[in-house]
Amino acid sequence: MATQHILSVDATLDLERGCLLRAGRPVHLRRQTYEVLRYLAQRRGHVVDKERFIEDIWQGRAVTDGSLAKCVEELREAVGEDAARLIRTVRGRGYILDTIDPPCDDNATSATAVIDDATLSAAAPFDTDKDHSTERAVDEATMGLAGSTVDAPARAGALRRRRGVVAAITCAAALLVTSWFVSSGLGRDTAPQAVTSLAVLPFANGTDDPGIDYVADGITASVIHRLSRLTGLRVISHTAVLHVRKRGGDTQAIARDLGVGSVLTGRLVKRDTRLALALELLDARDNRHLWGHRYEVDLREVATMEQAIPVDLVEYLRLTLSASSRQQLARTYTDNADAHQLYLKGRYAWEKWTVQGSKQAVAYFEEAIKRDPEYALAYAGLADAYLFGLEAGAGLPRKEAQSRGRAAAMKALYLDPQLAEAHAALGLLLMIDWDFPAAEKALSRALELNPNYAEAHHLYSHLLLSLGRIDESLRESRTFQALDPVSESPIGHLAWHYLWARQYDDSIAWSLKDRQIYPDAPQPTLCDAYYAKGMHKEVADCFYTEHARRLTPAENGDLKSAFARSGLDGLFRVRITQLKAVADDERDDVDIAALHSRLGEVEQAFLHLERAYTLRSSGMSALRADVRFDNVRGDPRFADLLRRIGLPPLN
């Protein structure tokens, strides 16, 4: 076999020395870039498909085309003259190396000791001082070796045997290895790139089995959940990454949309009862590989993978954690594999955001609790399914769903007081109960435990605005939007915040942005902002659009006719009649009172506000900030209502 490949007038690939030579002098290449060159040289004259590179060099690890393209770019720069002709791109397929190999004496010996590639791999310093039950795959920029596996005792044994071979190498050979690592930047202590913002993109299901989707999404959610608890690292919410998956696009475009500097991608494959997950951490600016791991576990041991991933990533990032934070990062929530599988299915169903999905989620969570009655995460999931989202409650009446959600949240906190999700659920319920000091305590605790929990920031913003703390509310609103910059909820929430802060132009701008991105999303704040600006025609058009989803064509036609005859006053009166026509237990007296307020019908407005107070309608908790009642805020009865609800007096 030829040990040297002449690439150009002054460029030679020396397989014995494991390097590229230019004018007889070694040229620095990253390990992965060298492997790409060697792979091409061994198949010179033949097109090598991108899939072959990924499978053979990256061993199936989840890498992007950008990682391979960067290697080729570095090779062309290193080869120099005639590089574009020698290393050619074959569009739609891969790459080919055109090279001329002169006769070479295979028996020629190097002036220094010869070390083959297998020995180089064995000598790599990634396992010299670690527990070998877990084999590390290290940063392509520093190691470029194969990915790790969570359970690899057999491979660890092989590594120990190879280390024995390395120990027997001559001193000169050892020096050669050392110098090769230094020149290639392969030291273990190479500092990682600072990562301050991260999106964990939904791990791809690399099988033909859609039944594994819930596992891939569940692992993604768990990794986000664990990493979100870390301070100093902004982690994009799971809701946001699910949205970007639906929209598609390349990694860099997604990262720009999410406003992050790094992304973690993964690909899950299943072989019999075994699951293998290949991960890659990328610099979002240029798709440069920063770190990689490969894990393999039995399907029933997915929880061990969920624990290992954040621990390994934090180790690479060299984040300083307290003992309690490190414990929380790697904690086990259940030892029952069946219960954990049911929990993953429940989360997957809930995140479909449909009534049917909510019902399925409740069933899965309840079954998980039967398997493990002390599974706190399952109780927290149950509380979420009953309380959060437009389709929350599993089809139950609102008060019954809230009652069940309360019981689930309290049980979750009894079992695990460290669950941020359960504290946030309790905070929502306390807001509904008008216990605002306790609600603030619960939400503050949720954010202490998980500073990246987007929904807790969302709820806290609502609470602060209801209490008249506008600047603090805006801070929470912006944090919510930073953690979930692409979903409809944060965009619509900012429109709502600016409306109730009486910043109407900003509210309109955010509402129109929301409508542009999510044309089917409700826009009630837009109607109210237009009204505050005196834009009556726009209010009417907005009304028609908003109510077209819930009214019959005839009812919407009545609104249009009323506006044509009597303007907004006529439209509001017809809408009041429509609202009063529904069953008593479904009537929204706060909305009815708001319309009477805008018509100047003060007595009717307070009549319905008193009824809403008696029924403890949810809208009453925000009465202090509600822009729709600006006409009656000076009435003493309004101040009395605020006092009875427990809200601060007006300034």
QUIBEL-V918027 format. One record per backbone hydrogen bond with DSSP energy under -1.0 kcal/mol. NH is the residue of the N-H (numbers start at 1). CO is the residue of the C=O. If there is no record, write none. Layout:
# QUIBEL-V918027
nh: [NH NH]
co: [CO CO]
This chain:
# QUIBEL-V918027
nh: [5 7 8 12 13 14 15 18 19 21 22 23 25 27 34 35 36 37 38 39 40 41 42 43 44 45 46 48 50 53 54 55 56 57 58 60 61 63 67 69 70 71 72 73 74 75 76 77 78 79 80 83 86 87 88 90 93 94 95 96 98 108 120 121 122 123 134 135 142 143 144 152 156 157 158 159 160 161 162 163 164 165 166 167 169 174 175 176 177 178 179 180 181 182 183 184 185 186 190 198 199 201 204 206 212 213 216 217 218 219 220 221 222 223 224 225 226 227 228 230 234 236 237 241 242 243 244 245 246 247 248 254 255 256 257 258 259 260 263 264 265 267 268 269 271 274 275 276 277 278 279 280 281 282 283 284 287 290 291 293 295 297 299 301 304 306 307 308 309 311 312 313 314 315 316 317 318 319 326 327 328 329 330 340 341 342 343 344 345 346 347 348 349 350 351 352 353 358 359 360 361 362 363 364 365 366 367 368 369 370 371 372 375 376 379 380 381 382 383 384 385 386 387 388 392 393 396 401 402 403 404 405 406 407 408 409 410 411 412 413 414 415 416 419 423 424 425 426 427 428 429 430 431 432 433 434 435 436 439 440 441 442 443 444 445 446 447 448 449 450 452 453 454 457 458 459 460 461 462 463 464 465 466 467 468 469 470 473 474 475 476 477 478 479 480 481 482 483 484 492 493 494 495 496 497 498 499 500 501 502 503 507 508 509 510 511 512 513 514 515 516 517 518 521 527 528 529 530 531 532 533 534 535 536 539 540 541 542 543 544 545 546 547 548 551 556 557 558 559 560 561 562 563 564 565 566 567 571 572 573 574 575 576 577 578 579 580 586 592 593 594 595 596 597 598 599 600 601 602 605 606 607 608 609 610 611 612 613 614 615 617 620 621 622 623 626 629 630 632 635 638 639 640 641 642 643 644 645 646 647]
co: [13 11 11 21 5 19 3 14 14 12 25 10 22 20 30 31 32 33 34 35 36 37 38 40 41 97 43 95 93 49 50 51 52 53 53 54 58 61 64 65 66 67 68 69 70 71 72 73 74 75 76 80 82 83 96 94 90 90 48 88 86 105 116 117 118 119 131 149 139 139 139 133 152 153 154 155 156 157 158 159 160 161 162 163 166 170 171 172 173 174 175 176 177 178 179 180 182 181 187 234 262 264 266 268 209 210 212 213 214 215 216 217 218 219 220 221 222 223 224 227 196 198 483 237 238 239 240 241 242 243 244 250 251 252 253 254 255 255 282 199 280 278 204 276 274 271 297 269 295 267 293 265 291 263 288 261 283 281 281 279 277 275 273 298 301 302 303 304 305 307 308 309 310 311 312 313 314 314 322 323 324 325 326 336 337 338 339 340 341 342 343 344 345 346 347 349 350 354 355 356 357 358 359 360 361 362 363 364 365 366 367 368 372 374 375 376 377 378 379 380 381 382 383 384 389 385 393 397 398 399 400 401 402 403 404 405 406 407 408 409 410 411 412 416 419 420 421 422 423 424 425 426 427 428 429 431 430 434 435 436 437 438 439 440 441 442 443 444 445 446 228 450 452 453 454 455 456 457 458 459 460 461 462 463 465 464 468 469 470 471 472 473 474 475 476 477 478 479 480 488 489 490 491 492 493 494 495 496 497 499 498 503 504 505 506 507 508 509 510 511 512 513 514 518 523 524 525 526 527 528 529 531 530 534 535 536 537 538 539 540 541 542 543 544 547 552 553 554 555 556 557 558 559 560 561 562 563 567 568 569 570 571 572 573 574 575 576 583 588 589 590 591 592 593 594 595 597 596 600 601 602 603 604 605 606 607 608 609 610 611 612 617 618 619 620 622 626 627 629 632 635 635 636 637 638 639 640 641 642 642]
